[in-house]
């Protein structure tokens, strides 16, 4: 634990600390009388698809949603277009098939407490295993999940693309997150708290990635009501590096492969550690989320390196739909009107990959998003993002749109 005792740079932490204070003030203002938690999702196609996409489909919930069936097919497709008014991206304007996934989820016919999920991603003309695992419900003692599953541990990284406010994850989530990993996870969720522990190994889609480690995430809901909630959480990852490591991120737009911040490949890193703090809340149609993340490299020779990042984002349903929250994350709203629903969102995100002999760059983004839900299983998204970076020619605006369908 010595690594966390190093005094941080006050100038680097000032924006994140200000956001943390702002988020705590908003939570305080939204405090409401505590009443029983929200009910489980209804047995609709939308709720079944979202539960599976968000990986909250334990055997008990699947049995409710499938209504006597043993399995269901599911999938999603996302197409998008991006336009860049940034000097280094001027030739990057293009269309992209962001995701095309097909999968199967269901119940074991012989053991009622076992469920499974298998999902393949056919994006970019390639076939990759997204999820391939089975879950054993332990009754009131939690559940075990074994197989290829999400490795990232944070509020934003645990939220699927169907429920994200913006088209892409915030800068630090993309830079510091883990890909899918083969492992065994233990989950336990109570009415106002939750715990996730993961022991992970290789990346099933990358035979060269043999890093191993463990990840932990815990959260509490100090206040929870029918129209308001507080969320406080913390997460950590410890990973032993057997080959090489690299931190980098796109500018919250996936159409381009250019990164404005990039540490480059380093082969002398022995261990990578990450610590995250989560503060979030909701009241009625408004939600907000904030995370501060710190990643540290322990080098085999030479000094340690520390990289930081943070984001603050919020969303408001213009048509009055209430927030939805389950198992420590916010999920997309349930439609109340036949004419659909509109959502407005904002985000500030920041990542700093400069420390010591590693000069990966620093970037800040400020974005606005407009989301339209014409039907329960469809969404169109529009993002406008102001990009500011240390790289020459790396400042400017990007505009992108996405059409998203799931079943």
Secondary structure in CASP SS format (residue, H / E / C, confidence):
PFRMAT SS
TARGET T0000
AUTHOR 0000-0000-0000
METHOD secondary structure of the structure
MODEL  1
X C 1.00
X H 1.00
X H 1.00
X H 1.00
X H 1.00
X C 1.00
X C 1.00
X C 1.00
X C 1.00
X H 1.00
X H 1.00
X H 1.00
X H 1.00
X H 1.00
X H 1.00
X H 1.00
X H 1.00
X H 1.00
X H 1.00
X H 1.00
X H 1.00
X H 1.00
X H 1.00
X H 1.00
X H 1.00
X H 1.00
X H 1.00
X H 1.00
X H 1.00
X C 1.00
X C 1.00
X C 1.00
X C 1.00
X C 1.00
X C 1.00
X C 1.00
X C 1.00
X C 1.00
X C 1.00
X C 1.00
X C 1.00
X C 1.00
X C 1.00
X C 1.00
X H 1.00
X H 1.00
X H 1.00
X H 1.00
X H 1.00
X H 1.00
X H 1.00
X H 1.00
X H 1.00
X C 1.00
X C 1.00
X C 1.00
X C 1.00
X C 1.00
X H 1.00
X H 1.00
X H 1.00
X H 1.00
X H 1.00
X H 1.00
X H 1.00
X H 1.00
X C 1.00
X C 1.00
X C 1.00
X C 1.00
X E 1.00
X E 1.00
X E 1.00
X E 1.00
X E 1.00
X E 1.00
X E 1.00
X E 1.00
X E 1.00
X E 1.00
X E 1.00
X E 1.00
X E 1.00
X E 1.00
X E 1.00
X E 1.00
X H 1.00
X H 1.00
X H 1.00
X C 1.00
X C 1.00
X C 1.00
X C 1.00
X E 1.00
X E 1.00
X E 1.00
X E 1.00
X E 1.00
X E 1.00
X E 1.00
X E 1.00
X E 1.00
X E 1.00
X E 1.00
X E 1.00
X E 1.00
X E 1.00
X C 1.00
X C 1.00
X C 1.00
X C 1.00
X C 1.00
X C 1.00
X E 1.00
X E 1.00
X E 1.00
X E 1.00
X E 1.00
X E 1.00
X E 1.00
X E 1.00
X C 1.00
X H 1.00
X H 1.00
X H 1.00
X C 1.00
X C 1.00
X E 1.00
X E 1.00
X E 1.00
X E 1.00
X E 1.00
X E 1.00
X E 1.00
X E 1.00
X E 1.00
X E 1.00
X C 1.00
X H 1.00
X H 1.00
X H 1.00
X C 1.00
X E 1.00
X E 1.00
X E 1.00
X E 1.00
X E 1.00
X E 1.00
X E 1.00
X C 1.00
X C 1.00
X C 1.00
X C 1.00
X C 1.00
X C 1.00
X C 1.00
X C 1.00
X C 1.00
X C 1.00
X C 1.00
X C 1.00
X C 1.00
X C 1.00
X C 1.00
X C 1.00
X C 1.00
X C 1.00
X C 1.00
X C 1.00
X C 1.00
X H 1.00
X H 1.00
X H 1.00
X H 1.00
X H 1.00
X H 1.00
X C 1.00
X C 1.00
X C 1.00
X C 1.00
X E 1.00
X E 1.00
X E 1.00
X E 1.00
X E 1.00
X E 1.00
X E 1.00
X E 1.00
X E 1.00
X C 1.00
X C 1.00
X C 1.00
X E 1.00
X E 1.00
X E 1.00
X E 1.00
X E 1.00
X E 1.00
X E 1.00
X E 1.00
X C 1.00
X C 1.00
X E 1.00
X C 1.00
X C 1.00
X E 1.00
X C 1.00
X C 1.00
X C 1.00
X C 1.00
X C 1.00
X E 1.00
X E 1.00
X E 1.00
X E 1.00
X E 1.00
X E 1.00
X E 1.00
X E 1.00
X E 1.00
X C 1.00
X C 1.00
X C 1.00
X E 1.00
X C 1.00
X C 1.00
X C 1.00
X E 1.00
X E 1.00
X E 1.00
X E 1.00
X E 1.00
X E 1.00
X E 1.00
X E 1.00
X E 1.00
X E 1.00
X E 1.00
X E 1.00
X E 1.00
X C 1.00
X C 1.00
X C 1.00
X C 1.00
X E 1.00
X C 1.00
X C 1.00
X E 1.00
X E 1.00
X C 1.00
X C 1.00
X C 1.00
X C 1.00
X C 1.00
X C 1.00
X C 1.00
X C 1.00
X C 1.00
X C 1.00
X C 1.00
X E 1.00
X E 1.00
X C 1.00
X C 1.00
X C 1.00
X E 1.00
X C 1.00
X C 1.00
X E 1.00
X E 1.00
X E 1.00
X E 1.00
X E 1.00
X E 1.00
X E 1.00
X E 1.00
X E 1.00
X E 1.00
X E 1.00
X E 1.00
X E 1.00
X E 1.00
X E 1.00
X C 1.00
X C 1.00
X E 1.00
X E 1.00
X E 1.00
X E 1.00
X E 1.00
X E 1.00
X E 1.00
X E 1.00
X E 1.00
X E 1.00
X E 1.00
X E 1.00
X E 1.00
X E 1.00
X C 1.00
X C 1.00
X C 1.00
X C 1.00
X C 1.00
X E 1.00
X E 1.00
X E 1.00
X E 1.00
X E 1.00
X E 1.00
X E 1.00
X E 1.00
X E 1.00
X E 1.00
X E 1.00
X E 1.00
X E 1.00
X C 1.00
X C 1.00
X C 1.00
X C 1.00
X C 1.00
X C 1.00
X E 1.00
X E 1.00
X E 1.00
X C 1.00
X C 1.00
X E 1.00
X E 1.00
X E 1.00
X C 1.00
X C 1.00
X C 1.00
X C 1.00
X C 1.00
X C 1.00
X C 1.00
X C 1.00
X C 1.00
X E 1.00
X E 1.00
X E 1.00
X E 1.00
X E 1.00
X E 1.00
X E 1.00
X E 1.00
X E 1.00
X E 1.00
X E 1.00
X E 1.00
X E 1.00
X E 1.00
X E 1.00
X C 1.00
X C 1.00
X E 1.00
X E 1.00
X E 1.00
X E 1.00
X E 1.00
X E 1.00
X E 1.00
X E 1.00
X E 1.00
X E 1.00
X E 1.00
X E 1.00
X E 1.00
X E 1.00
X E 1.00
X E 1.00
X E 1.00
X E 1.00
X C 1.00
X C 1.00
X E 1.00
X E 1.00
X E 1.00
X E 1.00
X E 1.00
X E 1.00
X E 1.00
X E 1.00
X E 1.00
X E 1.00
X E 1.00
X E 1.00
X C 1.00
X C 1.00
X C 1.00
X C 1.00
X C 1.00
X C 1.00
X E 1.00
X E 1.00
X E 1.00
X E 1.00
X E 1.00
X E 1.00
X E 1.00
X E 1.00
X E 1.00
X E 1.00
X E 1.00
X C 1.00
END
